Amino acid sequence: MITFAYPHLLYLLLLVPAAVLLFVWGRFRRRAKLRKFGRPEVIASLMPEMSKYMPWVKLCFSLLIITALVIILSRPRATSTLEQDGAETTTERGIEVMICLDVSNSMLASSTDDEGGVSRLQRAKYIIEKLIEKMRNDKVGLIVFAGDAYTQLPITSDFISAKMFVNSITTDMVPTQGTAIGTALDMAMNSFTPTDDMGKAIIVLTDGENFEDNAIEEAKRAAQAGIQVDVIGLGSPKGARIPIKGSNQFMVDPMTGEQVMTRLDEATAQQIAQAGKGIYVNGSSTSAIQAVDTKMDELEQTEFERKSFSPQSEQFPIVAWIALILLVADVFVVTRKISWLKQYKFFTREEQKGDKK
């Protein structure tokens, strides 16, 4: 029996019927345009190299490749192999951590006093990756927020996937601009497992400019629920301009016409951490990662079951080889008639002997 590590990704298979519909619609439009120039049978004689069937063959190869790639992303596993080759459930002790990352436009500004320095978002990604590397038997989830909040990764013990999601984060992920820290905290509180005796922590990485909601009240509510809230501040209190992607220009306030300056609001960040019974650290500090890691070590660890998978159970390499073969074959599939097949008449009708002359 085959199971999937990420079964929700199988929804991407809906691209297959969508591609078929687009292809059929495109062929219909093509025929409609050709009819404007004359009868189809006459126009066909002017395009002797065009094939009726090869575009469909090309489509089949494309659909098979899409299907194979989706299956690879879903990571198929053989259940029988899991049972025979060492797949086992082990009991671990750890905590749950939800990371809330600010992806508002202000995170594009420099994380230091030097405007040419690394951006706040890149610094935040680095910190998150290092924190994940220090996790052993814990679980981690990821939420991105700006004017609204979205769950990027549900709580999981798959640290490899967590790093992949972190690397893919951009400021374009949340369409609504702003800094809704309170909304992110509320979503994080609802993202933990219902286990009451497991240590839980929320780590907020932001420049602290909160204009959307009352994050302090949400942090207090989290603390009352036994959830620790730690805050990592990013940026400089002196302020920095916000660069515009793909240019050397900076964002301008449409009302005043002046360049927008964004500053690290350490006072607000410290108040959020204090209300959440956690700590505040400046993200530019060399000891920031160690300080947060040490604080999380104070949380009570709880036993939970973790299923380990043997390498032999993974089936995606087989599908990957199939996808590679299909990709190579697709290179040699053309939409015109194949010259060596022209000598064969597959769909002609034989003249009956009794036909009238």
NORNORLIN-V637694 format. One record per residue. N is the residue number from 1. RES is the residue in three letters. NEAR is the number of other ideal C-beta (glycine too) atoms within 10 Angstrom. Layout:
BEGIN
n/res/near
N/RES/NEAR
N/RES/NEAR
END
This chain:
BEGIN
n/res/near
1/MET/9
2/ILE/12
3/THR/14
4/PHE/16
5/ALA/16
6/TYR/12
7/PRO/11
8/HIS/9
9/LEU/15
10/LEU/14
11/TYR/10
12/LEU/15
13/LEU/14
14/LEU/10
15/LEU/14
16/VAL/15
17/PRO/10
18/ALA/11
19/ALA/14
20/VAL/14
21/LEU/10
22/LEU/11
23/PHE/16
24/VAL/11
25/TRP/10
26/GLY/11
27/ARG/13
28/PHE/10
29/ARG/10
30/ARG/11
31/ARG/11
32/ALA/9
33/LYS/9
34/LEU/14
35/ARG/11
36/LYS/7
37/PHE/10
38/GLY/10
39/ARG/10
40/PRO/10
41/GLU/7
42/VAL/9
43/ILE/15
44/ALA/12
45/SER/8
46/LEU/9
47/MET/11
48/PRO/9
49/GLU/10
50/MET/13
51/SER/16
52/LYS/9
53/TYR/11
54/MET/16
55/PRO/18
56/TRP/12
57/VAL/14
58/LYS/16
59/LEU/18
60/CYS/14
61/PHE/16
62/SER/17
63/LEU/17
64/LEU/18
65/ILE/18
66/ILE/18
67/THR/18
68/ALA/21
69/LEU/17
70/VAL/18
71/ILE/23
72/ILE/18
73/LEU/15
74/SER/22
75/ARG/19
76/PRO/19
77/ARG/21
78/ALA/18
79/THR/12
80/SER/11
81/THR/19
82/LEU/20
83/GLU/12
84/GLN/12
85/ASP/13
86/GLY/13
87/ALA/17
88/GLU/11
89/THR/8
90/THR/10
91/THR/9
92/GLU/15
93/ARG/14
94/GLY/20
95/ILE/22
96/GLU/24
97/VAL/26
98/MET/29
99/ILE/27
100/CYS/25
101/LEU/26
102/ASP/27
103/VAL/25
104/SER/26
105/ASN/20
106/SER/28
107/MET/27
108/LEU/22
109/ALA/28
110/SER/23
111/SER/25
112/THR/17
113/ASP/13
114/ASP/10
115/GLU/13
116/GLY/7
117/GLY/16
118/VAL/14
119/SER/20
120/ARG/29
121/LEU/24
122/GLN/15
123/ARG/22
124/ALA/24
125/LYS/19
126/TYR/15
127/ILE/22
128/ILE/24
129/GLU/15
130/LYS/14
131/LEU/22
132/ILE/18
133/GLU/12
134/LYS/13
135/MET/17
136/ARG/10
137/ASN/15
138/ASP/24
139/LYS/24
140/VAL/26
141/GLY/22
142/LEU/25
143/ILE/22
144/VAL/24
145/PHE/29
146/ALA/26
147/GLY/15
148/ASP/16
149/ALA/23
150/TYR/16
151/THR/16
152/GLN/20
153/LEU/19
154/PRO/13
155/ILE/18
156/THR/14
157/SER/18
158/ASP/14
159/PHE/16
160/ILE/7
161/SER/16
162/ALA/22
163/LYS/16
164/MET/11
165/PHE/16
166/VAL/23
167/ASN/10
168/SER/10
169/ILE/18
170/THR/12
171/THR/19
172/ASP/10
173/MET/14
174/VAL/19
175/PRO/9
176/THR/12
177/GLN/15
178/GLY/19
179/THR/27
180/ALA/23
181/ILE/30
182/GLY/21
183/THR/22
184/ALA/30
185/LEU/30
186/ASP/17
187/MET/21
188/ALA/29
189/MET/17
190/ASN/9
191/SER/19
192/PHE/20
193/THR/12
194/PRO/5
195/THR/12
196/ASP/9
197/ASP/9
198/MET/21
199/GLY/21
200/LYS/26
201/ALA/24
202/ILE/29
203/ILE/23
204/VAL/29
205/LEU/25
206/THR/31
207/ASP/28
208/GLY/27
209/GLU/19
210/ASN/21
211/PHE/11
212/GLU/21
213/ASP/17
214/ASN/11
215/ALA/28
216/ILE/19
217/GLU/13
218/GLU/24
219/ALA/27
220/LYS/18
221/ARG/17
222/ALA/25
223/ALA/16
224/GLN/10
225/ALA/11
226/GLY/15
227/ILE/23
228/GLN/23
229/VAL/31
230/ASP/23
231/VAL/30
232/ILE/30
233/GLY/28
234/LEU/28
235/GLY/29
236/SER/22
237/PRO/13
238/LYS/10
239/GLY/15
240/ALA/26
241/ARG/17
242/ILE/20
243/PRO/18
244/ILE/13
245/LYS/10
246/GLY/6
247/SER/7
248/ASN/6
249/GLN/11
250/PHE/16
251/MET/17
252/VAL/14
253/ASP/10
254/PRO/7
255/MET/6
256/THR/8
257/GLY/7
258/GLU/8
259/GLN/12
260/VAL/17
261/MET/15
262/THR/22
263/ARG/16
264/LEU/26
265/ASP/19
266/GLU/16
267/ALA/11
268/THR/21
269/ALA/25
270/GLN/15
271/GLN/18
272/ILE/31
273/ALA/23
274/GLN/17
275/ALA/19
276/GLY/27
277/LYS/16
278/GLY/24
279/ILE/18
280/TYR/23
281/VAL/21
282/ASN/18
283/GLY/22
284/SER/19
285/SER/12
286/THR/6
287/SER/10
288/ALA/19
289/ILE/20
290/GLN/13
291/ALA/16
292/VAL/26
293/ASP/14
294/THR/11
295/LYS/17
296/MET/21
297/ASP/11
298/GLU/10
299/LEU/19
300/GLU/11
301/GLN/15
302/THR/17
303/GLU/12
304/PHE/19
305/GLU/8
306/ARG/13
307/LYS/10
308/SER/11
309/PHE/16
310/SER/14
311/PRO/9
312/GLN/14
313/SER/22
314/GLU/16
315/GLN/18
316/PHE/18
317/PRO/10
318/ILE/14
319/VAL/19
320/ALA/14
321/TRP/11
322/ILE/16
323/ALA/19
324/LEU/12
325/ILE/13
326/LEU/20
327/LEU/14
328/VAL/9
329/ALA/12
330/ASP/15
331/VAL/8
332/PHE/7
333/VAL/16
334/VAL/13
335/THR/14
336/ARG/12
337/LYS/16
338/ILE/10
339/SER/8
340/TRP/7
341/LEU/10
342/LYS/10
343/GLN/6
344/TYR/7
345/LYS/8
346/PHE/6
347/PHE/6
348/THR/7
349/ARG/6
350/GLU/6
351/GLU/7
352/GLN/6
353/LYS/5
354/GLY/5
355/ASP/6
356/LYS/3
357/LYS/2
END
